[in-house]
Amino acid sequence: MTPLITATALASNLGTSKLVIVDCRHDLQDSEAGLRAYQAAHLPGAIHLHLDKDLSGIKTGENGRHPLPDPVQLAQCFADNGISSDSTVVAYDAQGGMYAARLWWLLRWLGHDAVQVLDGGWQAWLAAGYPTTQDAAQRPAAQFTQQIRPAYFVGVEEVKANLLSKEFLVVDARAPGRFAGEGETIDPVAGHIPGARNRFFQDNLDADGRFKSAEALRSAWQAALKDHSASQTVQQCGSGVTACHNLLALEIAGMSGARLYPGSWSEWCADATRPVATGNGQD
C-alpha cells in the first residue's frame, strides 16, 4: 500500500466497509481548534482523533509534550473508534500532513500497515469539490490487535549514548530558526541536540501543500543525509509529531528504516544536564 492517497482515489472509495477516515486536524496553540473544525465540517464518514487526548500519552514534565501513548490503551482507542485489524485507515489534516503523519506512524508502530495519508489534506478535498458533512460518524466498536514494533523508535538514553558512539544520525524536523536556537516560542530551552542535522519537515511539500514526488524527495533526502542511509537515522522534532512527517516523506521516497525519537527536543531539554547546541552548523 502506498503511503499517500489522492482526494480522487479516496472519493471513489467512500462508503466501503473496511475504510476508516480519521480527521487529525489540530493546532498546537489551541488544542480544541481541530475538534471545532471537525464539528463545523469534515469528510463524510470521518471520525476525529485528538492529538493530545488520543494520540499522545500522559505527560510527566520530563517525557516531552507529546509522549507516546501506552500501546494497549492506544489499541483500545482504535478499537473503540471502529478501527479494526483489517481496516484501511486514511488520515487527513489541514496542515500539510503534520498531524496525519503522527497517526500514520502510530498505526504502523502497532503493526497496522493498511494506513495512508490524504495528500494535500482538507484543502485538496475542498479544491476537488467533494462533499463534506457536519454529521458525526457513528462507528461500532471493533477488534484491534496490536503487534508492537519496538525497533520503530529509540529512547532518550539511546540518544544520549549516541553523542559518543555516533551509531546513528539525529535529524531534527523543526524550522531552521528553532534548530539554531533562535526565536524559540514553544519549549523553555532553545537549541538542538549536539550532532543533529536539520531537515525542516515543510521542505517535503510543494507550494500547494502536497508532498513532492518520490524522485524529488529521494534526491533531497540523499543530499541531506550525505553518507548516511535512512536506516542509520533517528528522526526528531519538538515533540515527536512533525518528525513523523519526515518519516512519511522517507517512506514515500522509498528510503525505509528510519526510527523516531518520540520525546524529541521537549524531552531532551527538560533535563539541564543534557548538552545543548546552537547555530545552524550541520555535521
N, C-alpha and C positions, 0 to 999 in steps of 0.2 A: 504494500500500500504506500502510495506517495505521501510525503508529509503535508502537502498542501492540496486544497480542493478549490476550484473556482466557484464563483457565485452561480454560473450557469449549470455546472455539474451538480451542485448542491440543490438547486431549484428543481432539477429533473428527478431528484430522489426524495423530495419532501413526501412525508407520509408513509415511507417504507417502514416495516415493522421493527427492524433492528437499528434504525437510525435514531441517535440521541443528539440533539443540538444543544450546546451549552453556551449561554451568554456569560462572558467573563469580563464584561466592562467594569472598570474601576477607576478611581482617582486617588492617588497617594495623599493628596491634600484634603480630600473629602471622601471619607470611607463609605458613605452611603450614596454617593453620586451614581455608582453603577446600578444599584438596585432601583433608584428613581428612574434612570434611563430605561431599564428593563420594563418597569411598570408603565412608562409612557408609550413604549413601542418596542417590539422585538420580533425576531424571526418566528414564523409560525411553528408552534410545537416546541420552541426552545424553553429550557429551564434556566434558572440563574444560579450560579455558584459564586460565593463571595470569597475574594482573595484572603481576607483576614479571618473570616469565620469558618470557611470550609476548606480552603486550600493552604492553610498555614497551621502550625502547632501553637502551643502555649508559650508565650514569651516569658523569659525569666529575668530579662535585663542583661543577660550575658550571652544569649544564644542568637542574637540578631533580631531584626524587625519582622522577618517572615520565616521563622524556623520551619523545618519540615514537619508536617503533621505525623502523628502516630499512624503507621501503616494500617493497623487493624481498624482504627477509627476512620481513616480515610476510605478504606474499602467499604465500611458500613455506610458512610456518607454517600458513596457512589450507589450502593445498593438501594438505600432509602430514596434516592432520587431517580430510580428506574434505570440505572446503568448496570447492565449485566455483563457477564464474562464474554457473551457473544454479541454485545452491542458494537456498532460502529459509531464512534463519537466524533462530532465536528465541533470544534471550539472557535469562538469568534470574540472580538472586542472592537473597540473604536480607536485603538491606539497602535495600529500597525502590527498587532500580534504580540505585544509585550506581555499581556496578561494571559492570552490564549495559549501562548507557548509554555507558560507555567503548568497549565492543566495537561497539555500535550506531554510534557516531561514527567509529571506525576503519574499519569496513567502508564506510561512506559516503564517507569520505576517499579510499579506494581505488577509488571508483566503483561500489560494490555497494549498490544501494538496496533490495534484497529482504531487509530485516532488520527485526525487530520485537523489542520488549522485552515480556516477560511481566508484565502489570500485576498488582502485588501479589506477584510472585515466588514463591519457595519456599513462603511461608506461605499464599498464595492457593491454590496447588496442593494442599497438605495439607488446608486447610479444606474444599475441594471433595470430598475423599475419593478423589482419583485415585491410581493406583498409583505406587509408587516401586520402585527396584531397587538392588542393590549391584553388578550386573554391569557391568563396564567396557565401553563401546561400542567396537566394532571397525569402523572405517570405512576403506574403501580410499582410497588417495591419489587426489587429483583434480587437475584443472587449474583454477587460479585466475589470471585475467589482470587485473592491476591497471591502472587508468586514474586515476592520482592527480589529485586536485583541489587544486592548490596554493592556491587562494583560500579554502580552508576554515580556514586558520589564519594567525596573524601571529607574528613572532619578537620577541625581546626588544628589538632595536634599533628596530623599529617602535613598540613600546610606549613606549620611551624618548623617541623623537621626538614622540610624541603628547602628552607632557607640555606641550609648547609649542604644537603645531599644533592639538590638540584636535579631530582629524578624526573620532575615534570615542570612544564612552563605554566605559570599562572597568567590567565588572560582576563583583564578587567573590562567589563562591558559598559562602564559608566562614561559619561561625557568627558572629553579631554580636560575640561577645566576642573571637574571634581577629581579626576585621576591625579592631576597635578597638585591638588590641594588648594585650589583657588575657587572661591565662591561657594563653598560648601553650605548648603541650607537644610540638609536633612539629618546628617549624623553629627555627633558632638565633636568629632576629631576629623581634621582634613588630611588628605594624603592617600597613599596606597600601600599595598603590601610590597616590601622590598623585592626587587627582581621581577615584578609583574610587568606585563606588556599590555598596552591599551588597544582595545578594538571596540569602538563605540557601536552599540547594537543598531543604532539608526542607520549606520552605513550599510546594513543588509538590505535596505529598502530603496526602491525607486522613488521619484518625486510624487508618484500617485499613491504611495503607501503600500504598494505590493512588493513582494520580495523580488530582488534581482534574479536573473536567470541562474540556473545551476552553474553554467560555464563562467559567468561573471563572478559569482560568489566563490567558486573554486579558485579562480585566478587571484582574487583579492585576499582570500584567506591564506593561500600558499605564500603570497608576498608578506602577509602579516606574521605568519609563523616562522618564516625563513627555514631554518634547518630542523624544525620540529614537525612531526606528524600530528594530526589531530588527536590521536590516541595518546600522545605524550603531553597533552594539555589538560588543565583544570580551569573551568570557566567560573568566574565570579563577577559580582557587581556590587550593589549596595546591600541587597538583602536576599539574593538568590532568585530574583524574579527575571530581570532583563538578561541575566546570564543564560536563561533558558532560551531566549531569543537567539543568542549566538549558537547554542547547541542545535536549535532547529535549523539555522542557516547552514551549519556544517553538515547536517543530515541532508538537506536539500542539495548541497554541493557534492554529496557522495563521499564525505570525509567523516566517517563514523569513529566512535571510540572515545570521544572526549568525555570528561567527567565534570560534575558540578560540585562546587564548594557552597553548600546551601547557606551557611551563616554569613558568608561574604564579608564585606567591609564593616557592616554594622556589628557583626560578632567580633571580628578581629580587633577593632578599635575600642571595644568595651573593656579590654584588659590593657592597662597602661604599661605593662611590662613587655608587650609585643612591639617590635620596632615598626616605625613608620617612615616611609619615603615620600618625598615631594618632588615636583618638577615633572617635565614631560620626557625625561630620558628613557629610551627604550633599550633594554639589554639585548 
